């Protein structure tokens, strides 16, 4: 089963590199959207804990 995981990870990395090289604008947009989603989640957790504290 370990080799299956390695193959899947390798395929994901190769696909990401291919996407980055062939469509850099779209790749940048995807990364920005992911960062925005993470930042939104962290911000929401901060608001939640601030509401609990007050």
JOUR-V615272 format. One record per backbone hydrogen bond with DSSP energy under -0.5 kcal/mol. CO is the residue of the C=O (numbers start at 1). NH is the residue of the N-H. Records with the same first field share a line. If there is no record, write none. Layout:
CO->NH, NH
This chain:
1->5
2->6
3->7
4->8
5->9
6->10
7->11
8->12
9->13
10->14
11->15
12->16
13->17
14->18
15->19
16->20
17->21
18->22
19->23
23->27
24->28
25->29
26->30
27->31
28->32
29->33
30->34
31->35
32->36
33->37
34->38
35->39
36->40
37->41
38->42
39->43
40->44
41->45
42->46
43->47
44->48
45->49
46->50
47->51
48->52
49->53
50->54
